[in-house]
Amino acid sequence: PAGAPQCYKVIFGYMGFAVFNIFFFITGALFIQVMQVISLHIDAFSLAYGLFNFSVVGTLGLLFLPIPLLAKQVYLIWVGIIVAYIFTFIPEWTAWVILCFM
């Protein structure tokens, strides 16, 4: 259909937005928890700057721009770590149902 390219742009835009938010917010929450456990301190500006850079490079590299294979693999492994982290917050049976549907 003639309208298909616009739909793809919307889908890729949404995916970029979602991946960026996952990388930024969930990575930030996980990083803050790890920093509290090891009693390490960082100012909010540096944390936000680092998370922003990590998220932009990850989003662009996974969805839009070519990056080295090793970098792409590291980001995909990190996505798996984030999924496992999210599964710790939901009931066990729900996690198994989601895993079965994946």
C-alpha positions in Angstrom: 0.0 0.0 0.0 1.0 3.6 -0.6 0.8 4.4 3.2 3.2 1.7 4.3 6.4 3.8 4.6 4.8 6.2 6.9 3.6 3.4 9.2 7.2 2.0 9.3 8.4 5.4 10.3 5.9 5.6 13.2 6.8 2.0 14.3 10.5 2.7 14.2 10.0 6.0 16.0 8.0 4.3 18.7 10.6 1.5 19.0 13.4 4.1 19.3 11.5 5.9 22.0 10.8 2.7 23.9 14.4 1.4 23.7 15.8 4.8 24.7 13.5 4.9 27.8 14.3 1.3 28.7 18.0 2.0 28.5 17.8 5.3 30.3 15.4 4.6 33.2 15.8 1.0 33.9 19.6 1.1 33.5 19.5 4.1 35.8 17.5 2.4 38.5 19.7 -0.7 38.3 22.9 1.4 38.4 21.6 3.4 41.4 20.8 0.2 43.3 24.3 -1.2 42.6 25.9 2.0 43.7 24.0 2.0 47.0 25.1 -1.6 47.7 28.8 -0.8 47.1 28.5 2.7 48.8 29.7 4.6 45.7 28.5 8.1 45.1 28.0 10.1 41.9 26.3 13.4 41.3 23.0 13.5 39.4 24.3 15.4 36.5 27.1 13.0 35.7 24.7 10.0 36.1 22.1 11.6 33.8 24.9 12.5 31.2 26.3 9.0 31.2 22.9 7.4 31.0 21.9 9.7 28.2 25.0 8.9 26.2 24.6 5.2 26.8 20.9 5.3 25.8 21.5 7.3 22.6 24.3 5.2 21.4 22.4 2.0 22.2 19.2 3.1 20.5 20.9 4.4 17.4 23.2 1.4 17.2 20.5 -1.2 17.7 17.8 0.3 15.4 19.1 2.9 13.0 22.9 3.1 12.5 25.6 0.4 11.8 27.9 -0.1 14.8 30.6 -2.7 15.4 29.3 -6.2 16.0 30.8 -6.4 19.5 29.1 -3.2 20.6 25.7 -4.5 19.3 26.2 -7.8 21.1 27.0 -6.0 24.3 23.8 -3.9 24.0 21.7 -7.0 23.3 23.2 -8.8 26.3 22.3 -5.7 28.4 18.7 -5.9 27.1 18.6 -9.5 28.4 20.0 -8.4 31.8 17.3 -5.7 32.0 14.5 -8.2 31.1 15.8 -10.6 33.9 15.8 -7.6 36.3 12.2 -6.7 35.4 11.2 -10.3 35.9 12.3 -10.1 39.6 9.4 -7.7 40.2 6.6 -9.8 38.9 5.1 -13.1 40.3 6.9 -16.2 39.3 4.0 -17.6 37.3 3.7 -14.4 35.3 7.4 -14.6 34.4 7.0 -18.2 33.2 3.9 -17.2 31.1 5.8 -14.4 29.5 8.8 -16.6 28.8 6.6 -19.2 27.2 5.1 -16.6 24.8 8.6 -15.3 23.9 
